[in-house]
Amino acid sequence: MSALTSREFLDHPTISHDEFLREKVAFDRSFGFPVHDDDLSPALKPHQRDIVKWAIRGGRRAIFAKFGLGKSVMQLEVLRQVITHPASDVPGGRALIIAPLGVRGEFIRDGHKYLDIEVRFIRRTEEMDPAWSGIYVTNYESVRDGRLSADGFDAVSLDEASVLRSFGSKTYQEFLGLFDSIPYRFVATATPSPNRHKELIHYAGFLGIMDTGQALTRFFQRDSSKAGNLKLYPHKEREFWLWLNTWACFVQRPSDLGHSDAGYDLPPLRVDWHQVEVGVLSDEIDRDGQGVLVRGGAMSLQGAAKEKRETLADRVAELVRIVAQHAAADDGQIIIWCDLNDEQHAIERALTDMGLSFSSVHGGLADDVAEDRLDDWRAERTYALIGKPVMLGQGMNLQQSHTAVFVGVTYKFNDTIQAVHRIQRFGQQSACDVHLIYAETESEIRDTLLSKWEEHDRLTDTMSDVIREFGLNPAAISAALTRAMGVERVEVSGPGWTLALNDCVLETRDHMDDNSVDLVVTSIPFSNHYEYTPSYNDFGHTDNNLHFWQQMDYLTPELLRVLRPGRIYACHVKDRIQFGAVTGAGIPTVSPFHAEALAHGLKHGFDYMGMITVTTDVVRENNQTYRLGYTEMRKDGTKMGVGSPEYILLFHKPQTDRSKGYADERVTKDVPDYSLARWQIDAAADWRSSGNRLLTPLELAGIEPKHRSRLFKEQTRANVYDFAAHVATGEALAEKNALPSTFKSLDPGSWRPDVWDDVNRMLTLNGEQSRRALEFHICPLQFDIVDRLIERYSNRGDLVYDPFGGLGTVPLRARKLGREGRASELNPTSFRDAVMYQKEMDQKQATPTLFDMLEVEGGEAA
């Protein structure tokens, strides 16, 4: 929803700037009520009591407790308190546990054994008893498929919610949104995969702690070359882990909470990798028509599945050897993990031939049949349990066995680690043996799996460090999370320039005089799309568009105050793409951010003078967002919008004398510098054909792409545009494999003066940052844009100001064009680099050239 539709958008600030910043600190969000030890079941162990009290007080919390710490009992006690405690909002209500297939029995047994409560299993809404208030348990599939509605429940707990990933990303996100109206929500899993950041922030969204999109923006930098590729900002890592611990507890052992680890010694784990030699010669042909000599190396998910089928017989033969050895040693029962149906069938045949009994559980079985087969194995009526980690690897206690064999390896680390910990868990009395079989062509998969395993262990240790440091005390974590307000102001200046390390609101408000600036040129942050610093003063550190404009309410009046009457404030903006999975629209839509910026400027007293459009490359944009895909367009053209250009909004501070249309101090042009012909082009874009003929598709195909783009743009400016000819030219190039898919090589030029189609996207100070191996700025402003605005709307000697200075592009270009420059910047690294560029220009201007020396010598000779 656009901020324009909100009444608050038109309101003016009612609190001080400092108070506004302090209200941004909202990490400790609680939705529950306090309980005392006397309220809780005496069956709980000390660490379980601490976690249960913390979860109930929070009301919406995630319990990430290691295997064997009693996660099931804790969930049951939390839900029991929520629907029975007098302080609850829903006494006498109903609670629902959603669990993987095969886990329901553990909840029913644990409820009866430890808490003396009844837990009922249901599959459908009509199976609910309207006369009974208590705890129900169901499978994820029942809710996913709509057989059981979340309506009618007052509390819900997702057990081992990571299984949702197997449903697919879209179903995963839709599933989590089904419970928005339920007041008490919980998540519980033993392995939350700290290295799967998106999974963690989806849990935060499900719990109502923070919107998923907001969390992505706040903590993660985006890969501009690939959509969905996330990486934590280096300066946000500790903040991210601390924030997680305000609503999730990562407990590896009771001592993390200050209790004794007696009885919680994790058994040793022996991991044996079995490489199977297979034929590596290949008869494949790649997509370029080249023969593939050997199989192996990096593989896609599809390629890995194909390789598993190629090597199935060899891997099953190794499995038979391991199982025969284990059976001969009479070392108890065994678990065999597989990934493909074909593998499961082959294992069943092999064990049948060996005369070994087994319970094989797969998705084709009815729930009751699958449960019966599990019960046979638990009762030791069968020797081997065969299944896929995606079905049996989540949440189940299978520690009556201490040996597991994986007949193959996959890239799915979470499935692997979950399956391993079905046997290695607290309470296991024997050392555990895990055998992983892989073909020699799958060594890349093995290496990837090991790398993820190491990262998992490292990040899990990080979470343990946090819980040991702060305990279950969200208030203490929030205090540590209260980031610095602003920075210690630093001002550096030289001939014709001033840069300040400061919050731009404070810099403009407290350090700049009325009517002291001749031109403002800036690129404002695009709401909360990026955060540029770890400071709360950062305009990107906002919840949504409305929150962003509320912070701009403190800056824009100051820009109006410092600008000379009649002068221009040029504001660079860009609309924001909203993805359907986040908004619920189902399709990518556009947030009209430039329209909000326009209304915001008018609200604070500026005149609106018009808008310059800066074209962008739609092909490159699609490679970043995937919203304009050619394939999707062919499926349904209604999904496809248009490319998202950038805009320069031209705001005008009212001149003192409104009866005259001139600024108090005019921006004038001399004929030698600004010709009549230039004015005609700028004002009317009256470009006539030069008479040259258009290049043919054959001629264009023979030209290097970078030169082809320039020539095509020039000829479309100089000639009458022919849409059909444009399409035909592109199709002809495509037939000759000469139409690039990474950028738009046939981009027509514009005839309008308010559309800039020739801005060099690469010509920014990031080019210098790259050359010097310095940190890039997230959104550098192009030199072309800055230069044209400065030349058009200021005189030589004027002062040009940028409140969001970044690397100092605006003051640097202003000086190159004979003006003075000023900027403020909140990021110390960007400020340091901006000062460096200004001082380098000082040195260049102060260093005499050969011609200067000749002039001096000539003067002396005279």
TITI-895166 format. One record per residue (C-alpha): x, y, z. Coordinates in steps of 0.2 Angstrom, whole numbers, padded with zeros to 4 digits, always signed. Layout:
N
XYZ/...
//
This chain:
862
+0000+0000+0000/+0007+0017-0004/+0010+0029+0010/+0000+0042+0000/-0016+0032+0005/-0012+0035+0023/-0019+0050+0033/-0003+0050+0043/+0007+0055+0027/+0000+0072+0027/+0003+0075+0046/+0017+0085+0052/+0029+0079+0066/+0022+0080+0084/+0038+0074+0092/+0056+0080+0092/+0068+0072+0080/+0077+0064+0094/+0061+0056+0101/+0057+0050+0083/+0074+0041+0082/+0072+0033+0100/+0055+0026+0095/+0064+0016+0081/+0071+0004+0095/+0057-0009+0096/+0066-0026+0098/+0058-0032+0114/+0041-0037+0108/+0030-0047+0119/+0012-0054+0117/+0010-0065+0132/+0009-0065+0151/+0020-0070+0165/+0019-0087+0174/+0027-0093+0190/+0036-0109+0194/+0022-0115+0205/+0011-0114+0189/+0021-0126+0179/+0021-0145+0179/+0033-0153+0191/+0039-0165+0178/+0048-0151+0169/+0067-0150+0171/+0076-0134+0176/+0081-0129+0159/+0064-0133+0152/+0055-0122+0165/+0066-0107+0160/+0062-0109+0142/+0043-0112+0145/+0041-0097+0156/+0051-0086+0143/+0040-0093+0129/+0024-0089+0138/+0029-0072+0143/+0033-0068+0125/+0017-0076+0118/+0025-0078+0101/+0042-0087+0102/+0053-0100+0094/+0061-0114+0104/+0077-0120+0095/+0082-0133+0108/+0095-0147+0103/+0089-0165+0101/+0084-0173+0117/+0082-0157+0128/+0063-0161+0128/+0056-0149+0115/+0040-0159+0113/+0036-0158+0132/+0040-0139+0132/+0028-0136+0117/+0014-0146+0126/+0017-0136+0143/+0017-0119+0134/+0001-0123+0125/-0007-0130+0141/-0003-0114+0150/-0009-0103+0136/-0027-0111+0136/-0029-0114+0154/-0020-0100+0164/-0031-0087+0172/-0019-0073+0165/-0021-0079+0147/-0033-0070+0135/-0040-0087+0129/-0043-0097+0144/-0054-0112+0139/-0047-0111+0121/-0040-0124+0109/-0022-0126+0104/-0015-0135+0089/+0002-0143+0086/+0007-0145+0068/+0020-0159+0066/+0028-0170+0053/+0021-0187+0048/+0026-0200+0062/+0028-0187+0076/+0010-0187+0082/+0013-0202+0092/+0027-0194+0102/+0016-0179+0107/+0001-0191+0112/+0013-0202+0122/+0023-0187+0130/+0007-0178+0135/+0000-0193+0144/+0017-0198+0152/+0024-0182+0158/+0010-0169+0159/-0005-0181+0162/-0015-0172+0148/-0024-0179+0133/-0018-0174+0116/-0030-0178+0101/-0025-0182+0083/-0036-0175+0069/-0035-0173+0050/-0050-0163+0046/-0060-0148+0053/-0075-0159+0056/-0066-0170+0067/-0064-0156+0080/-0075-0159+0096/-0085-0143+0099/-0087-0148+0117/-0069-0151+0121/-0055-0138+0124/-0038-0145+0124/-0023-0148+0113/-0024-0156+0096/-0010-0162+0084/-0011-0164+0065/+0001-0166+0051/+0007-0152+0040/-0001-0159+0024/-0018-0158+0032/-0017-0139+0034/-0008-0137+0018/-0021-0145+0008/-0035-0136+0017/-0043-0151+0026/-0040-0143+0043/-0043-0124+0045/-0033-0114+0057/-0049-0105+0062/-0056-0110+0079/-0039-0112+0087/-0032-0099+0099/-0014-0105+0099/-0003-0114+0087/+0014-0122+0087/+0024-0127+0072/+0035-0142+0076/+0050-0145+0065/+0043-0131+0053/+0059-0133+0042/+0049-0147+0033/+0039-0133+0025/+0054-0130+0013/+0049-0147+0004/+0033-0139+0000/+0041-0126-0011/+0044-0108-0008/+0027-0101-0013/+0018-0114-0002/+0030-0111+0012/+0026-0092+0013/+0007-0095+0010/+0007-0108+0024/+0015-0096+0037/+0002-0083+0033/-0013-0094+0038/-0011-0090+0056/-0011-0071+0056/-0027-0070+0067/-0021-0083+0080/-0014-0073+0095/-0002-0086+0102/+0010-0093+0090/+0026-0104+0092/+0039-0113+0082/+0050-0127+0089/+0064-0136+0080/+0080-0143+0085/+0090-0137+0070/+0084-0120+0064/+0099-0120+0052/+0107-0103+0056/+0115-0103+0039/+0098-0103+0031/+0094-0084+0035/+0078-0083+0025/+0070-0098+0034/+0074-0089+0051/+0066-0072+0045/+0051-0081+0039/+0048-0088+0056/+0050-0070+0062/+0036-0065+0050/+0025-0080+0056/+0027-0075+0074/+0023-0057+0070/+0040-0051+0076/+0045-0042+0060/+0039-0042+0042/+0049-0053+0031/+0053-0039+0018/+0058-0027+0032/+0070-0040+0040/+0078-0044+0023/+0080-0025+0020/+0087-0022+0037/+0100-0035+0038/+0105-0041+0021/+0114-0034+0006/+0107-0040-0011/+0116-0047-0025/+0112-0035-0040/+0116-0049-0052/+0105-0062-0045/+0088-0060-0036/+0086-0069-0020/+0105-0071-0016/+0107-0064+0001/+0122-0060+0012/+0122-0052+0029/+0130-0035+0030/+0146-0037+0039/+0142-0023+0051/+0125-0031+0055/+0130-0049+0059/+0131-0047+0078/+0115-0036+0078/+0106-0050+0067/+0111-0064+0080/+0106-0053+0095/+0089-0049+0087/+0086-0067+0084/+0088-0070+0102/+0075-0058+0107/+0062-0070+0100/+0071-0087+0098/+0081-0097+0111/+0095-0107+0104/+0100-0119+0117/+0113-0133+0114/+0114-0139+0132/+0107-0135+0149/+0123-0126+0155/+0119-0113+0141/+0105-0107+0154/+0116-0110+0169/+0110-0127+0174/+0120-0144+0176/+0123-0154+0161/+0122-0170+0171/+0113-0183+0160/+0116-0173+0145/+0132-0179+0138/+0130-0181+0119/+0137-0198+0113/+0152-0198+0101/+0148-0197+0082/+0159-0207+0070/+0156-0202+0052/+0162-0213+0038/+0162-0208+0020/+0162-0222+0008/+0167-0217-0010/+0161-0229-0023/+0171-0230-0040/+0160-0229-0055/+0163-0227-0073/+0166-0208-0076/+0166-0208-0095/+0152-0198-0102/+0142-0199-0119/+0133-0182-0115/+0132-0167-0126/+0131-0150-0118/+0119-0136-0123/+0133-0129-0134/+0134-0145-0144/+0151-0150-0136/+0154-0168-0130/+0157-0170-0112/+0172-0181-0108/+0170-0186-0090/+0155-0184-0078/+0157-0175-0061/+0162-0158-0055/+0149-0145-0050/+0131-0151-0054/+0114-0143-0053/+0100-0152-0043/+0094-0160-0059/+0111-0165-0063/+0114-0173-0046/+0098-0182-0047/+0103-0189-0064/+0120-0194-0057/+0112-0203-0043/+0102-0214-0055/+0117-0218-0065/+0127-0224-0050/+0112-0232-0040/+0118-0250-0042/+0135-0247-0037/+0130-0238-0021/+0117-0251-0016/+0131-0264-0018/+0141-0254-0005/+0126-0252+0006/+0124-0271+0006/+0142-0274+0011/+0140-0261+0026/+0123-0269+0031/+0129-0287+0030/+0144-0282+0041/+0133-0273+0054/+0120-0288+0055/+0135-0300+0057/+0141-0290+0072/+0123-0291+0080/+0125-0272+0084/+0107-0268+0085/+0094-0261+0073/+0099-0250+0058/+0092-0235+0049/+0094-0233+0030/+0091-0216+0023/+0088-0213+0004/+0083-0199-0007/+0074-0206-0022/+0060-0218-0024/+0071-0229-0035/+0084-0230-0021/+0070-0235-0009/+0064-0249-0020/+0082-0255-0023/+0086-0256-0005/+0070-0266-0001/+0074-0279-0014/+0092-0280-0008/+0087-0283+0010/+0074-0295+0005/+0087-0305-0004/+0098-0304+0012/+0084-0311+0022/+0083-0296+0033/+0066-0289+0039/+0063-0270+0037/+0050-0256+0039/+0049-0246+0024/+0040-0229+0025/+0036-0218+0010/+0024-0205+0004/+0012-0218-0005/+0006-0225+0012/-0009-0220+0021/-0005-0212+0038/-0011-0227+0048/+0000-0239+0038/+0015-0228+0039/+0012-0227+0058/+0010-0246+0060/+0027-0249+0051/+0035-0237+0062/+0028-0245+0077/+0034-0262+0071/+0052-0255+0070/+0050-0247+0087/+0044-0263+0095/+0060-0271+0087/+0049-0283+0076/+0059-0277+0061/+0078-0275+0059/+0080-0260+0047/+0070-0244+0045/+0070-0237+0027/+0064-0219+0023/+0068-0202+0016/+0075-0188+0028/+0061-0177+0021/+0048-0189+0029/+0056-0197+0044/+0071-0186+0048/+0062-0172+0057/+0058-0172+0075/+0057-0191+0078/+0067-0200+0092/+0075-0215+0084/+0089-0217+0096/+0085-0235+0100/+0097-0238+0085/+0114-0230+0085/+0119-0234+0067/+0113-0225+0051/+0118-0227+0033/+0114-0215+0019/+0114-0223+0002/+0118-0207-0006/+0122-0189-0003/+0113-0173-0008/+0115-0154-0007/+0101-0154+0006/+0111-0151+0021/+0096-0148+0033/+0089-0165+0028/+0106-0173+0031/+0109-0166+0048/+0092-0169+0054/+0093-0187+0049/+0110-0189+0058/+0102-0182+0074/+0088-0195+0074/+0101-0206+0083/+0114-0194+0090/+0104-0185+0103/+0104-0183+0122/+0099-0199+0130/+0108-0210+0118/+0119-0222+0127/+0130-0228+0113/+0142-0221+0101/+0134-0217+0085/+0140-0223+0068/+0134-0214+0052/+0140-0220+0035/+0138-0209+0019/+0140-0217+0002/+0144-0207-0013/+0150-0210-0030/+0167-0203-0035/+0158-0192-0048/+0149-0184-0033/+0164-0178-0024/+0158-0160-0027/+0142-0163-0018/+0152-0171-0003/+0163-0156-0002/+0148-0144-0002/+0139-0154+0011/+0155-0154+0022/+0157-0135+0020/+0139-0132+0025/+0141-0144+0040/+0156-0134+0046/+0147-0117+0044/+0132-0125+0054/+0143-0129+0068/+0151-0112+0068/+0135-0103+0068/+0127-0114+0081/+0142-0110+0093/+0139-0091+0089/+0121-0093+0095/+0126-0103+0111/+0138-0088+0115/+0124-0076+0114/+0112-0086+0125/+0126-0088+0138/+0130-0070+0137/+0112-0063+0139/+0102-0078+0145/+0083-0077+0142/+0082-0059+0144/+0076-0049+0129/+0077-0033+0138/+0096-0035+0140/+0098-0039+0122/+0087-0024+0117/+0099-0013+0127/+0114-0020+0118/+0105-0018+0102/+0102+0001+0105/+0113+0007+0091/+0122+0023+0092/+0112+0039+0089/+0121+0049+0076/+0140+0051+0075/+0152+0063+0083/+0152+0077+0070/+0167+0080+0060/+0169+0094+0047/+0183+0094+0034/+0184+0108+0022/+0195+0116+0008/+0195+0129-0005/+0177+0128-0012/+0171+0113-0002/+0164+0107+0015/+0160+0090+0020/+0152+0085+0037/+0151+0068+0045/+0134+0070+0053/+0115+0066+0052/+0109+0076+0038/+0094+0083+0048/+0106+0089+0061/+0119+0096+0049/+0106+0105+0039/+0096+0111+0054/+0110+0116+0066/+0125+0121+0054/+0118+0129+0039/+0111+0147+0037/+0094+0152+0030/+0095+0155+0011/+0113+0150+0010/+0112+0136-0004/+0110+0139-0022/+0105+0122-0028/+0101+0105-0019/+0105+0090-0029/+0103+0073-0020/+0097+0055-0022/+0086+0052-0007/+0086+0034+0001/+0073+0023-0007/+0063+0021+0009/+0069+0005+0018/+0076-0003+0002/+0094-0001+0009/+0102+0003+0025/+0119+0012+0023/+0125+0013+0041/+0121+0004+0058/+0115+0020+0065/+0096+0023+0070/+0098+0040+0061/+0100+0031+0045/+0084+0034+0034/+0085+0017+0027/+0082+0010+0045/+0064+0013+0044/+0049+0001+0044/+0040+0006+0028/+0037+0020+0016/+0026+0030+0028/+0039+0028+0042/+0053+0034+0030/+0043+0050+0025/+0040+0053+0043/+0058+0054+0045/+0060+0065+0030/+0047+0077+0038/+0062+0083+0049/+0074+0086+0034/+0063+0093+0020/+0058+0109+0029/+0076+0112+0033/+0081+0110+0014/+0067+0123+0010/+0074+0135+0023/+0093+0134+0017/+0089+0135-0001/+0089+0153-0009/+0071+0159-0014/+0067+0154-0032/+0081+0140-0033/+0079+0122-0037/+0079+0106-0026/+0083+0092-0038/+0078+0075-0030/+0083+0059-0038/+0071+0044-0035/+0065+0027-0041/+0050+0017-0039/+0051+0001-0029/+0046-0016-0035/+0035-0026-0023/+0035-0045-0025/+0019-0054-0025/+0024-0067-0012/+0027-0053+0000/+0011-0042-0004/-0001-0056-0007/-0005-0049-0024/+0002-0064-0032/+0011-0053-0045/+0025-0041-0044/+0018-0023-0042/+0025-0006-0041/+0026+0005-0026/+0024+0023-0033/+0038+0030-0023/+0041+0045-0035/+0023+0050-0033/+0025+0050-0014/+0041+0060-0015/+0032+0073-0026/+0017+0074-0014/+0030+0076+0001/+0039+0090-0007/+0022+0099-0011/+0017+0096+0007/+0032+0106+0014/+0030+0121+0003/+0040+0118-0013/+0033+0122-0030/+0033+0107-0042/+0042+0111-0059/+0042+0094-0068/+0050+0078-0069/+0065+0071-0079/+0065+0053-0083/+0081+0043-0084/+0079+0027-0094/+0086+0011-0087/+0090-0006-0096/+0075-0017-0094/+0085-0033-0098/+0097-0030-0084/+0083-0025-0072/+0075-0042-0076/+0091-0051-0072/+0090-0044-0055/+0071-0045-0051/+0064-0059-0063/+0048-0049-0064/+0048-0046-0083/+0053-0063-0089/+0051-0067-0107/+0045-0085-0102/+0032-0079-0090/+0026-0066-0102/+0022-0080-0115/+0012-0089-0101/+0002-0074-0097/+0005-0056-0103/-0006-0049-0089/+0009-0052-0077/+0021-0041-0086/+0023-0023-0082/+0036-0011-0089/+0054-0007-0084/+0057+0005-0069/+0066+0021-0074/+0073+0033-0063/+0066+0051-0060/+0073+0068-0056/+0059+0078-0047/+0062+0097-0049/+0056+0107-0034/+0056+0126-0034/+0057+0136-0018/+0045+0150-0020/+0053+0167-0025/+0051+0181-0013/+0041+0191-0026/+0027+0180-0032/+0022+0193-0045/+0038+0190-0054/+0043+0173-0061/+0061+0175-0057/+0072+0169-0043/+0079+0181-0031/+0096+0178-0038/+0094+0171-0056/+0103+0157-0065/+0108+0166-0081/+0116+0159-0097/+0128+0168-0109/+0126+0166-0127/+0144+0158-0130/+0140+0145-0117/+0122+0142-0121/+0117+0144-0139/+0100+0146-0147/+0102+0129-0155/+0105+0121-0138/+0090+0129-0131/+0079+0123-0145/+0085+0105-0143/+0083+0106-0124/+0066+0114-0125/+0058+0106-0139/+0068+0091-0144/+0065+0095-0162/+0077+0083-0170/+0076+0081-0188/+0083+0066-0199/+0100+0068-0205/+0096+0060-0221/+0107+0044-0218/+0098+0028-0220/+0095+0016-0206/+0108+0001-0204/+0101-0015-0210/+0099-0030-0198/+0113-0039-0207/+0124-0024-0204/+0119-0022-0186/+0123-0040-0183/+0141-0038-0189/+0144-0024-0177/+0151-0027-0159/+0137-0026-0147/+0143-0011-0137/+0145-0001-0153/+0129-0008-0160/+0119-0001-0145/+0126+0017-0148/+0123+0017-0167/+0105+0010-0165/+0101+0024-0152/+0108+0037-0163/+0098+0032-0178/+0082+0031-0169/+0084+0048-0163/+0088+0055-0180/+0074+0046-0189/+0056+0043-0188/+0053+0029-0176/+0046+0013-0183/+0040+0000-0170/+0038-0014-0182/+0055-0011-0190/+0062-0011-0172/+0054-0028-0168/+0060-0035-0185/+0077-0029-0182/+0078-0038-0165/+0071-0054-0172/+0083-0054-0186/+0097-0052-0174/+0090-0066-0163/+0090-0078-0178/+0109-0074-0180/+0112-0077-0161/+0117-0059-0160/+0104-0053-0148/+0112-0052-0130/+0101-0059-0116/+0111-0049-0102/+0107-0031-0108/+0096-0022-0120/+0106-0019-0135/+0093-0011-0146/+0087+0003-0135/+0079+0017-0145/+0084+0035-0141/+0071+0048-0135/+0065+0063-0144/+0060+0072-0127/+0071+0083-0117/+0064+0077-0101/+0069+0059-0105/+0088+0056-0103/+0092+0040-0112/+0111+0042-0113/+0116+0042-0095/+0131+0031-0093/+0126+0020-0079/+0144+0015-0075/+0151+0032-0074/+0151+0034-0055/+0164+0036-0041/+0162+0017-0038/+0173+0015-0053/+0187+0024-0043/+0182+0014-0028/+0184-0002-0038/+0201+0003-0045/+0207+0007-0028/+0200-0009-0020/+0189+0002-0009/+0171-0002-0002/+0157+0002-0015/+0143+0014-0012/+0126+0005-0013/+0118+0018-0024/+0131+0029-0032/+0124+0044-0042/+0129+0045-0060/+0141+0059-0066/+0130+0063-0081/+0114+0066-0070/+0124+0077-0058/+0133+0087-0071/+0117+0091-0081/+0108+0097-0066/+0122+0108-0060/+0125+0116-0077/+0106+0119-0080/+0101+0126-0063/+0116+0135-0056/+0128+0149-0060/+0147+0148-0058/+0152+0151-0041/+0136+0145-0033/+0135+0133-0019/+0128+0116-0022/+0122+0105-0007/+0119+0086-0006/+0112+0081+0011/+0115+0062+0007/+0133+0064+0001/+0139+0046+0000/+0156+0047-0009/+0154+0065-0012/+0149+0065-0030/+0139+0081-0030/+0152+0092-0022/+0166+0085-0033/+0156+0087-0049/+0151+0105-0043/+0169+0110-0041/+0174+0103-0058/+0160+0114-0066/+0166+0130-0057/+0154+0129-0042/+0157+0126-0023/+0151+0110-0015/+0144+0105+0002/+0138+0088+0008/+0134+0078+0024/+0136+0060+0026/+0132+0047+0040/+0143+0033+0035/+0161+0036+0041/+0169+0025+0028/+0160+0034+0014/+0164+0051+0022/+0182+0046+0023/+0183+0042+0004/+0173+0058+0000/+0186+0068+0009/+0200+0059+0000/+0193+0063-0017/+0191+0082-0013/+0209+0083-0006/+0215+0074-0022/+0206+0088-0032/+0214+0101-0021/+0231+0094-0025/+0228+0093-0044/+0223+0111-0044/+0238+0117-0034/+0251+0107-0044/+0258+0117-0058/+0258+0110-0076/+0271+0112-0089/+0261+0125-0098/+0260+0135-0081/+0279+0134-0080/+0281+0140-0098/+0269+0155-0094/+0279+0160-0079/+0296+0159-0088/+0289+0169-0102/+0283+0182-0090/+0300+0183-0082/+0309+0185-0098/+0297+0199-0103/
//
